[in-house]
């Protein structure tokens, strides 16, 4: 694939009247966008493969486990697509439908969102404690299957707390 040439700001000696130079360099944002696009393509392949396997599967436990993985993979694909669209929109000054927006415009609902965010954080942290208790109580059941599920749920709740902490920080600084 031939790389496009683009105009970039010149780095000439102080006082130079050079406005810019043509360069074959790709910006960091462009490289990142290409990496996201590549990952998005690979993710789509795995989502399709998981879906095909899920649809063919006869065993109810394996089908259930594949359904859990497929839901996460579809979510990952959606997130990667949103990040790619956001970068692509920033580079091309275009607004893509699934781009991430609103980080700096929280509007009138800021206080309400902050309160609900803090409520959710408390609830998620409480759930983590409860899931850990259940993990200890179910260690010997179903060859560790319940422990696996509870560990995954703890991981999800910890991820939710991290997302909510990010949101709270953004709300407080807005």
Backbone torsions as a table, in degrees:
resi	resn	phi	psi	omega
1	UNK	NA	128.3	-178.6
2	UNK	-78.4	132.3	-179.2
3	UNK	-80.4	137.3	178.1
4	UNK	-77.3	142.9	174.7
5	UNK	-88.9	145.6	-179.4
6	UNK	-143.2	160.3	-179.8
7	UNK	-86.0	128.0	176.1
8	UNK	-127.3	160.8	179.8
9	UNK	-63.7	137.2	-178.6
10	UNK	-76.7	153.2	177.5
11	UNK	-122.3	63.0	-178.6
12	UNK	-91.1	175.5	179.1
13	UNK	-60.1	152.5	-179.9
14	UNK	-54.1	133.7	178.5
15	UNK	90.4	-2.9	-179.0
16	UNK	-67.2	147.0	178.1
17	UNK	-93.9	8.8	178.8
18	UNK	-70.0	123.9	-179.1
19	UNK	-84.9	-41.2	-178.6
20	UNK	-168.6	170.1	178.6
21	UNK	-132.2	156.0	175.8
22	UNK	-83.5	135.5	-176.7
23	UNK	-135.8	148.8	173.9
24	UNK	-91.3	2.6	-178.1
25	UNK	-72.6	146.5	175.5
26	UNK	-103.3	134.6	-179.0
27	UNK	-69.3	161.7	179.0
28	UNK	-60.1	-40.0	-179.9
29	UNK	-65.9	-40.4	178.2
30	UNK	-64.6	-42.1	177.8
31	UNK	-62.4	-43.2	179.2
32	UNK	-62.6	-43.0	179.1
33	UNK	-61.3	-42.3	178.6
34	UNK	-62.7	-40.1	178.0
35	UNK	-64.3	-42.8	177.2
36	UNK	-62.3	-43.6	179.2
37	UNK	-60.3	-42.5	178.7
38	UNK	-63.6	-44.7	179.5
39	UNK	-64.4	-38.9	179.0
40	UNK	-60.6	-41.2	178.6
41	UNK	-64.0	-46.6	179.0
42	UNK	-64.8	-40.1	179.8
43	UNK	-61.7	-40.6	179.6
44	UNK	-61.7	-37.7	178.5
45	UNK	-63.1	-45.8	-178.7
46	UNK	-69.4	-36.2	176.3
47	UNK	-60.8	-45.2	179.3
48	UNK	-62.2	-43.8	-179.4
49	UNK	-65.6	-42.8	176.9
50	UNK	-62.1	-43.1	-179.0
51	UNK	-62.5	-44.0	178.5
52	UNK	-61.0	-45.4	-180.0
53	UNK	-65.0	-41.7	178.5
54	UNK	-59.0	-44.8	-176.9
55	UNK	-67.8	-29.1	-179.4
56	UNK	-87.6	-19.1	-170.6
57	UNK	-67.8	134.0	178.3
58	UNK	-98.1	-34.9	-176.5
59	UNK	-69.8	122.6	-175.6
60	UNK	-64.5	-35.8	179.5
61	UNK	-68.6	-47.9	179.6
62	UNK	-62.0	-40.4	178.8
63	UNK	-62.0	-41.6	178.5
64	UNK	-63.1	-45.2	179.5
65	UNK	-63.2	-42.9	177.9
66	UNK	-63.2	-36.5	178.0
67	UNK	-63.1	-39.7	177.1
68	UNK	-63.2	-46.4	179.6
69	UNK	-64.4	-44.6	-179.2
70	UNK	-59.1	-41.8	178.8
71	UNK	-60.6	-43.0	178.1
72	UNK	-66.3	-43.9	-179.5
73	UNK	-62.7	-40.1	177.0
74	UNK	-63.9	-39.4	177.1
75	UNK	-64.3	-43.8	178.1
76	UNK	-60.0	-42.7	179.9
77	UNK	-61.7	-41.9	178.4
78	UNK	-63.0	-42.1	-179.6
79	UNK	-66.2	-46.4	178.9
80	UNK	-61.3	-42.6	179.4
81	UNK	-61.8	-40.3	179.2
82	UNK	-66.0	-42.4	178.9
83	UNK	-65.5	-41.2	178.3
84	UNK	-61.7	-46.7	179.5
85	UNK	-62.6	-36.8	178.9
86	UNK	-63.9	-47.7	178.5
87	UNK	-64.8	-43.7	-179.5
88	UNK	-62.1	-41.3	178.1
89	UNK	-63.9	-39.5	179.1
90	UNK	-66.4	-37.6	-179.0
91	UNK	-73.2	-34.6	-174.2
92	UNK	-105.4	2.7	-177.8
93	UNK	55.1	43.6	-178.5
94	UNK	-124.7	149.1	178.4
95	UNK	-103.0	117.3	177.1
96	UNK	-97.7	143.4	-174.9
97	UNK	-56.8	-40.8	-175.9
98	UNK	-99.3	17.3	177.1
99	UNK	-72.3	154.2	-179.6
100	UNK	-85.0	124.1	-179.8
101	UNK	-135.8	166.1	172.4
102	UNK	96.2	3.6	-178.6
103	UNK	-62.4	-32.6	-175.9
104	UNK	-108.2	3.8	-177.5
105	UNK	-129.1	83.0	-175.5
106	UNK	-92.8	-10.8	170.5
107	UNK	65.7	-160.4	-174.3
108	UNK	-71.2	-20.0	-176.0
109	UNK	-84.0	6.7	-175.0
110	UNK	-50.6	-52.2	-177.0
111	UNK	-64.6	-40.5	179.3
112	UNK	-65.3	-44.5	179.3
113	UNK	-63.4	-40.3	179.5
114	UNK	-61.7	-44.7	-179.9
115	UNK	-63.5	-47.3	-179.8
116	UNK	-63.9	-38.7	178.3
117	UNK	-59.6	-45.8	179.5
118	UNK	-66.5	-36.9	175.5
119	UNK	-61.7	-45.6	180.0
120	UNK	-63.3	-39.3	179.1
121	UNK	-61.2	-44.6	178.3
122	UNK	-61.7	-43.8	-179.5
123	UNK	-63.5	-43.3	179.6
124	UNK	-63.2	-43.2	179.7
125	UNK	-64.6	-37.5	177.3
126	UNK	-65.5	-41.6	178.4
127	UNK	-61.9	-39.3	179.0
128	UNK	-58.6	-44.5	178.5
129	UNK	-61.3	-44.5	-179.0
130	UNK	-66.3	-42.2	178.8
131	UNK	-62.3	-38.5	179.0
132	UNK	-64.6	-39.1	176.4
133	UNK	-63.0	-44.5	179.5
134	UNK	-64.5	-35.0	177.2
135	UNK	-59.7	-45.9	-179.9
136	UNK	-63.5	-37.2	-176.9
137	UNK	-75.7	-21.7	-174.6
138	UNK	-111.5	12.7	-176.3
139	UNK	-54.4	-36.7	-174.6
140	UNK	-92.4	3.6	-176.1
141	UNK	-95.6	137.0	172.3
142	UNK	51.3	44.3	175.2
143	UNK	53.9	34.4	177.1
144	UNK	85.4	4.9	-178.3
145	UNK	-62.4	-44.8	179.3
146	UNK	-64.0	-38.4	177.7
147	UNK	-61.3	-42.5	177.1
148	UNK	-59.0	-47.9	-179.7
149	UNK	-62.0	-44.8	-179.0
150	UNK	-66.1	-38.0	176.5
151	UNK	-62.0	-40.9	177.6
152	UNK	-65.1	-38.5	179.2
153	UNK	-68.3	-36.8	175.5
154	UNK	-62.8	-46.1	178.8
155	UNK	-58.0	-44.5	178.4
156	UNK	-62.2	-43.8	-179.8
157	UNK	-64.8	-39.0	176.6
158	UNK	-63.2	-38.7	176.7
159	UNK	-64.4	-41.1	178.3
160	UNK	-61.8	-41.3	178.1
161	UNK	-61.4	-43.7	179.5
162	UNK	-61.2	-42.7	177.9
163	UNK	-63.9	-44.5	-179.3
164	UNK	-66.2	-36.5	176.1
165	UNK	-63.9	-40.0	176.1
166	UNK	-60.8	-46.8	-179.5
167	UNK	-62.4	-44.1	179.0
168	UNK	-59.9	-44.5	178.5
169	UNK	-59.4	-44.7	179.5
170	UNK	-64.4	-40.4	179.6
171	UNK	-65.5	-41.9	-179.0
172	UNK	-68.6	-29.5	-178.8
173	UNK	-91.6	-5.2	-178.9
174	UNK	-79.5	NA	NA
